[in-house]
Amino acid sequence: MVIAKPIYEPLPFAYLLIAVGIVYWQDSLFALTSALLFYCAGSLIWVKRSVFRRNQRIIARNGHSHIKTRAEQPLITLPEPAYEILPFIYIGIGFMIFYIQPGRLGLLLAVLCWFAGSLALAMRSTNRHRR
């Protein structure tokens, strides 16, 4: 089964927005669990697509699929799945901080986490699309 491109492409964004909307409008354990599941689904779909598309670009350019996403000698070595999902963890922690502590301090810490996650996503996108 093939999903039409106008539906398929924004799907991870929709899942992430649904998660934020559930947290914003509902206040129960079931709603928070649903929001967490939507957030995880959206971020995992995003990561899977990114890895697949990067792999396809490398195959088209070089003829092989060895993916290098990190420096040769990183300061801290994380497993590849943890490295890929890290920006979404930062953003999710920001939402949790803002949900638990909605005051000024919570907002400041949440914005810092959101910025760190968004910056990591932007830097990866820029580095991966460079030729």
Biotite code that builds the C-alpha atoms (Angstrom):
import biotite.structure as struc

atoms = struc.array([
    struc.Atom([0.000, 0.000, 0.000], chain_id="A", res_id=1, res_name="MET", atom_name="CA", element="C"),
    struc.Atom([1.356, 3.401, -0.977], chain_id="A", res_id=2, res_name="VAL", atom_name="CA", element="C"),
    struc.Atom([0.308, 6.559, 0.843], chain_id="A", res_id=3, res_name="ILE", atom_name="CA", element="C"),
    struc.Atom([-0.043, 9.730, -1.237], chain_id="A", res_id=4, res_name="ALA", atom_name="CA", element="C"),
    struc.Atom([2.924, 12.115, -0.885], chain_id="A", res_id=5, res_name="LYS", atom_name="CA", element="C"),
    struc.Atom([0.837, 15.059, 0.489], chain_id="A", res_id=6, res_name="PRO", atom_name="CA", element="C"),
    struc.Atom([-0.218, 12.785, 3.366], chain_id="A", res_id=7, res_name="ILE", atom_name="CA", element="C"),
    struc.Atom([3.027, 10.836, 3.758], chain_id="A", res_id=8, res_name="TYR", atom_name="CA", element="C"),
    struc.Atom([5.472, 13.759, 3.995], chain_id="A", res_id=9, res_name="GLU", atom_name="CA", element="C"),
    struc.Atom([3.885, 15.773, 6.848], chain_id="A", res_id=10, res_name="PRO", atom_name="CA", element="C"),
    struc.Atom([3.024, 12.681, 8.902], chain_id="A", res_id=11, res_name="LEU", atom_name="CA", element="C"),
    struc.Atom([5.873, 12.995, 11.478], chain_id="A", res_id=12, res_name="PRO", atom_name="CA", element="C"),
    struc.Atom([5.092, 16.704, 11.929], chain_id="A", res_id=13, res_name="PHE", atom_name="CA", element="C"),
    struc.Atom([1.418, 15.849, 12.431], chain_id="A", res_id=14, res_name="ALA", atom_name="CA", element="C"),
    struc.Atom([2.271, 13.253, 15.088], chain_id="A", res_id=15, res_name="TYR", atom_name="CA", element="C"),
    struc.Atom([4.493, 15.739, 16.925], chain_id="A", res_id=16, res_name="LEU", atom_name="CA", element="C"),
    struc.Atom([1.825, 18.460, 16.767], chain_id="A", res_id=17, res_name="LEU", atom_name="CA", element="C"),
    struc.Atom([-0.851, 16.040, 17.970], chain_id="A", res_id=18, res_name="ILE", atom_name="CA", element="C"),
    struc.Atom([1.373, 15.179, 20.949], chain_id="A", res_id=19, res_name="ALA", atom_name="CA", element="C"),
    struc.Atom([1.816, 18.852, 21.819], chain_id="A", res_id=20, res_name="VAL", atom_name="CA", element="C"),
    struc.Atom([-1.920, 19.476, 21.397], chain_id="A", res_id=21, res_name="GLY", atom_name="CA", element="C"),
    struc.Atom([-2.862, 16.581, 23.662], chain_id="A", res_id=22, res_name="ILE", atom_name="CA", element="C"),
    struc.Atom([-0.538, 17.834, 26.397], chain_id="A", res_id=23, res_name="VAL", atom_name="CA", element="C"),
    struc.Atom([-1.875, 21.378, 26.011], chain_id="A", res_id=24, res_name="TYR", atom_name="CA", element="C"),
    struc.Atom([-5.606, 20.552, 26.036], chain_id="A", res_id=25, res_name="TRP", atom_name="CA", element="C"),
    struc.Atom([-5.839, 17.427, 28.190], chain_id="A", res_id=26, res_name="GLN", atom_name="CA", element="C"),
    struc.Atom([-4.707, 16.774, 31.729], chain_id="A", res_id=27, res_name="ASP", atom_name="CA", element="C"),
    struc.Atom([-4.903, 13.090, 32.562], chain_id="A", res_id=28, res_name="SER", atom_name="CA", element="C"),
    struc.Atom([-2.527, 10.174, 32.749], chain_id="A", res_id=29, res_name="LEU", atom_name="CA", element="C"),
    struc.Atom([-4.144, 8.546, 29.701], chain_id="A", res_id=30, res_name="PHE", atom_name="CA", element="C"),
    struc.Atom([-3.736, 11.753, 27.677], chain_id="A", res_id=31, res_name="ALA", atom_name="CA", element="C"),
    struc.Atom([-0.087, 12.117, 28.690], chain_id="A", res_id=32, res_name="LEU", atom_name="CA", element="C"),
    struc.Atom([0.559, 8.497, 27.733], chain_id="A", res_id=33, res_name="THR", atom_name="CA", element="C"),
    struc.Atom([-1.085, 9.093, 24.350], chain_id="A", res_id=34, res_name="SER", atom_name="CA", element="C"),
    struc.Atom([0.966, 12.233, 23.837], chain_id="A", res_id=35, res_name="ALA", atom_name="CA", element="C"),
    struc.Atom([4.155, 10.338, 24.675], chain_id="A", res_id=36, res_name="LEU", atom_name="CA", element="C"),
    struc.Atom([3.273, 7.607, 22.165], chain_id="A", res_id=37, res_name="LEU", atom_name="CA", element="C"),
    struc.Atom([2.482, 10.158, 19.439], chain_id="A", res_id=38, res_name="PHE", atom_name="CA", element="C"),
    struc.Atom([5.735, 11.994, 20.176], chain_id="A", res_id=39, res_name="TYR", atom_name="CA", element="C"),
    struc.Atom([7.766, 8.772, 20.027], chain_id="A", res_id=40, res_name="CYS", atom_name="CA", element="C"),
    struc.Atom([6.051, 7.704, 16.790], chain_id="A", res_id=41, res_name="ALA", atom_name="CA", element="C"),
    struc.Atom([6.672, 11.079, 15.138], chain_id="A", res_id=42, res_name="GLY", atom_name="CA", element="C"),
    struc.Atom([10.309, 11.243, 16.163], chain_id="A", res_id=43, res_name="SER", atom_name="CA", element="C"),
    struc.Atom([11.015, 7.620, 15.178], chain_id="A", res_id=44, res_name="LEU", atom_name="CA", element="C"),
    struc.Atom([9.417, 8.107, 11.754], chain_id="A", res_id=45, res_name="ILE", atom_name="CA", element="C"),
    struc.Atom([11.469, 11.282, 11.279], chain_id="A", res_id=46, res_name="TRP", atom_name="CA", element="C"),
    struc.Atom([14.712, 9.484, 12.184], chain_id="A", res_id=47, res_name="VAL", atom_name="CA", element="C"),
    struc.Atom([13.954, 6.416, 10.047], chain_id="A", res_id=48, res_name="LYS", atom_name="CA", element="C"),
    struc.Atom([13.212, 8.598, 7.009], chain_id="A", res_id=49, res_name="ARG", atom_name="CA", element="C"),
    struc.Atom([16.332, 10.666, 7.556], chain_id="A", res_id=50, res_name="SER", atom_name="CA", element="C"),
    struc.Atom([18.564, 7.598, 7.762], chain_id="A", res_id=51, res_name="VAL", atom_name="CA", element="C"),
    struc.Atom([16.942, 5.990, 4.709], chain_id="A", res_id=52, res_name="PHE", atom_name="CA", element="C"),
    struc.Atom([17.158, 9.139, 2.579], chain_id="A", res_id=53, res_name="ARG", atom_name="CA", element="C"),
    struc.Atom([20.763, 9.776, 3.590], chain_id="A", res_id=54, res_name="ARG", atom_name="CA", element="C"),
    struc.Atom([21.601, 6.183, 2.757], chain_id="A", res_id=55, res_name="ASN", atom_name="CA", element="C"),
    struc.Atom([19.961, 6.534, -0.672], chain_id="A", res_id=56, res_name="GLN", atom_name="CA", element="C"),
    struc.Atom([21.895, 9.767, -1.391], chain_id="A", res_id=57, res_name="ARG", atom_name="CA", element="C"),
    struc.Atom([25.175, 8.071, -0.477], chain_id="A", res_id=58, res_name="ILE", atom_name="CA", element="C"),
    struc.Atom([24.400, 5.062, -2.679], chain_id="A", res_id=59, res_name="ILE", atom_name="CA", element="C"),
    struc.Atom([23.487, 7.332, -5.590], chain_id="A", res_id=60, res_name="ALA", atom_name="CA", element="C"),
    struc.Atom([26.647, 9.416, -5.164], chain_id="A", res_id=61, res_name="ARG", atom_name="CA", element="C"),
    struc.Atom([29.295, 6.861, -4.198], chain_id="A", res_id=62, res_name="ASN", atom_name="CA", element="C"),
    struc.Atom([27.841, 3.498, -5.103], chain_id="A", res_id=63, res_name="GLY", atom_name="CA", element="C"),
    struc.Atom([28.078, 2.141, -1.545], chain_id="A", res_id=64, res_name="HIS", atom_name="CA", element="C"),
    struc.Atom([25.986, 2.590, 1.570], chain_id="A", res_id=65, res_name="SER", atom_name="CA", element="C"),
    struc.Atom([28.516, 3.133, 4.343], chain_id="A", res_id=66, res_name="HIS", atom_name="CA", element="C"),
    struc.Atom([27.027, 5.962, 6.399], chain_id="A", res_id=67, res_name="ILE", atom_name="CA", element="C"),
    struc.Atom([29.309, 8.254, 8.366], chain_id="A", res_id=68, res_name="LYS", atom_name="CA", element="C"),
    struc.Atom([27.307, 10.607, 10.528], chain_id="A", res_id=69, res_name="THR", atom_name="CA", element="C"),
    struc.Atom([29.839, 11.416, 13.223], chain_id="A", res_id=70, res_name="ARG", atom_name="CA", element="C"),
    struc.Atom([33.466, 12.409, 13.572], chain_id="A", res_id=71, res_name="ALA", atom_name="CA", element="C"),
    struc.Atom([36.155, 9.737, 13.677], chain_id="A", res_id=72, res_name="GLU", atom_name="CA", element="C"),
    struc.Atom([37.164, 10.398, 17.313], chain_id="A", res_id=73, res_name="GLN", atom_name="CA", element="C"),
    struc.Atom([34.107, 11.744, 19.150], chain_id="A", res_id=74, res_name="PRO", atom_name="CA", element="C"),
    struc.Atom([34.447, 12.884, 22.739], chain_id="A", res_id=75, res_name="LEU", atom_name="CA", element="C"),
    struc.Atom([31.569, 10.653, 23.833], chain_id="A", res_id=76, res_name="ILE", atom_name="CA", element="C"),
    struc.Atom([30.524, 7.590, 21.850], chain_id="A", res_id=77, res_name="THR", atom_name="CA", element="C"),
    struc.Atom([26.785, 6.902, 21.732], chain_id="A", res_id=78, res_name="LEU", atom_name="CA", element="C"),
    struc.Atom([25.109, 4.044, 19.935], chain_id="A", res_id=79, res_name="PRO", atom_name="CA", element="C"),
    struc.Atom([23.800, 5.162, 16.522], chain_id="A", res_id=80, res_name="GLU", atom_name="CA", element="C"),
    struc.Atom([20.073, 4.990, 17.475], chain_id="A", res_id=81, res_name="PRO", atom_name="CA", element="C"),
    struc.Atom([20.687, 7.068, 20.620], chain_id="A", res_id=82, res_name="ALA", atom_name="CA", element="C"),
    struc.Atom([22.674, 9.615, 18.608], chain_id="A", res_id=83, res_name="TYR", atom_name="CA", element="C"),
    struc.Atom([19.909, 9.911, 16.004], chain_id="A", res_id=84, res_name="GLU", atom_name="CA", element="C"),
    struc.Atom([17.105, 10.370, 18.533], chain_id="A", res_id=85, res_name="ILE", atom_name="CA", element="C"),
    struc.Atom([19.017, 12.790, 20.826], chain_id="A", res_id=86, res_name="LEU", atom_name="CA", element="C"),
    struc.Atom([17.531, 16.060, 19.431], chain_id="A", res_id=87, res_name="PRO", atom_name="CA", element="C"),
    struc.Atom([14.027, 14.707, 20.025], chain_id="A", res_id=88, res_name="PHE", atom_name="CA", element="C"),
    struc.Atom([14.992, 13.782, 23.575], chain_id="A", res_id=89, res_name="ILE", atom_name="CA", element="C"),
    struc.Atom([16.123, 17.382, 24.176], chain_id="A", res_id=90, res_name="TYR", atom_name="CA", element="C"),
    struc.Atom([12.874, 18.750, 22.749], chain_id="A", res_id=91, res_name="ILE", atom_name="CA", element="C"),
    struc.Atom([10.783, 16.240, 24.732], chain_id="A", res_id=92, res_name="GLY", atom_name="CA", element="C"),
    struc.Atom([12.588, 17.126, 27.958], chain_id="A", res_id=93, res_name="ILE", atom_name="CA", element="C"),
    struc.Atom([11.829, 20.770, 27.224], chain_id="A", res_id=94, res_name="GLY", atom_name="CA", element="C"),
    struc.Atom([8.117, 19.987, 26.956], chain_id="A", res_id=95, res_name="PHE", atom_name="CA", element="C"),
    struc.Atom([8.237, 17.945, 30.168], chain_id="A", res_id=96, res_name="MET", atom_name="CA", element="C"),
    struc.Atom([9.956, 20.785, 32.024], chain_id="A", res_id=97, res_name="ILE", atom_name="CA", element="C"),
    struc.Atom([7.390, 23.288, 30.785], chain_id="A", res_id=98, res_name="PHE", atom_name="CA", element="C"),
    struc.Atom([4.517, 20.949, 31.716], chain_id="A", res_id=99, res_name="TYR", atom_name="CA", element="C"),
    struc.Atom([5.857, 20.315, 35.221], chain_id="A", res_id=100, res_name="ILE", atom_name="CA", element="C"),
    struc.Atom([7.097, 23.871, 35.935], chain_id="A", res_id=101, res_name="GLN", atom_name="CA", element="C"),
    struc.Atom([5.077, 26.350, 33.807], chain_id="A", res_id=102, res_name="PRO", atom_name="CA", element="C"),
    struc.Atom([6.553, 29.473, 35.449], chain_id="A", res_id=103, res_name="GLY", atom_name="CA", element="C"),
    struc.Atom([9.372, 31.690, 34.213], chain_id="A", res_id=104, res_name="ARG", atom_name="CA", element="C"),
    struc.Atom([12.160, 29.335, 35.255], chain_id="A", res_id=105, res_name="LEU", atom_name="CA", element="C"),
    struc.Atom([10.421, 26.388, 33.611], chain_id="A", res_id=106, res_name="GLY", atom_name="CA", element="C"),
    struc.Atom([9.895, 28.405, 30.444], chain_id="A", res_id=107, res_name="LEU", atom_name="CA", element="C"),
    struc.Atom([13.561, 29.444, 30.361], chain_id="A", res_id=108, res_name="LEU", atom_name="CA", element="C"),
    struc.Atom([14.793, 25.864, 30.826], chain_id="A", res_id=109, res_name="LEU", atom_name="CA", element="C"),
    struc.Atom([12.262, 24.545, 28.302], chain_id="A", res_id=110, res_name="ALA", atom_name="CA", element="C"),
    struc.Atom([13.314, 27.121, 25.698], chain_id="A", res_id=111, res_name="VAL", atom_name="CA", element="C"),
    struc.Atom([16.964, 26.162, 26.226], chain_id="A", res_id=112, res_name="LEU", atom_name="CA", element="C"),
    struc.Atom([16.136, 22.476, 25.691], chain_id="A", res_id=113, res_name="CYS", atom_name="CA", element="C"),
    struc.Atom([14.005, 23.276, 22.628], chain_id="A", res_id=114, res_name="TRP", atom_name="CA", element="C"),
    struc.Atom([16.816, 25.416, 21.237], chain_id="A", res_id=115, res_name="PHE", atom_name="CA", element="C"),
    struc.Atom([19.412, 22.680, 21.811], chain_id="A", res_id=116, res_name="ALA", atom_name="CA", element="C"),
    struc.Atom([17.251, 20.065, 20.079], chain_id="A", res_id=117, res_name="GLY", atom_name="CA", element="C"),
    struc.Atom([16.324, 22.363, 17.189], chain_id="A", res_id=118, res_name="SER", atom_name="CA", element="C"),
    struc.Atom([19.938, 23.432, 16.744], chain_id="A", res_id=119, res_name="LEU", atom_name="CA", element="C"),
    struc.Atom([21.075, 19.796, 16.617], chain_id="A", res_id=120, res_name="ALA", atom_name="CA", element="C"),
    struc.Atom([18.425, 19.007, 13.982], chain_id="A", res_id=121, res_name="LEU", atom_name="CA", element="C"),
    struc.Atom([19.348, 22.069, 11.929], chain_id="A", res_id=122, res_name="ALA", atom_name="CA", element="C"),
    struc.Atom([23.084, 21.319, 12.097], chain_id="A", res_id=123, res_name="MET", atom_name="CA", element="C"),
    struc.Atom([22.523, 17.714, 11.061], chain_id="A", res_id=124, res_name="ARG", atom_name="CA", element="C"),
    struc.Atom([20.316, 18.760, 8.175], chain_id="A", res_id=125, res_name="SER", atom_name="CA", element="C"),
    struc.Atom([22.884, 21.292, 7.002], chain_id="A", res_id=126, res_name="THR", atom_name="CA", element="C"),
    struc.Atom([25.793, 18.851, 7.298], chain_id="A", res_id=127, res_name="ASN", atom_name="CA", element="C"),
    struc.Atom([23.954, 15.974, 5.645], chain_id="A", res_id=128, res_name="ARG", atom_name="CA", element="C"),
    struc.Atom([22.792, 17.995, 2.650], chain_id="A", res_id=129, res_name="HIS", atom_name="CA", element="C"),
    struc.Atom([26.220, 19.462, 1.970], chain_id="A", res_id=130, res_name="ARG", atom_name="CA", element="C"),
    struc.Atom([27.906, 18.101, -1.120], chain_id="A", res_id=131, res_name="ARG", atom_name="CA", element="C"),
])
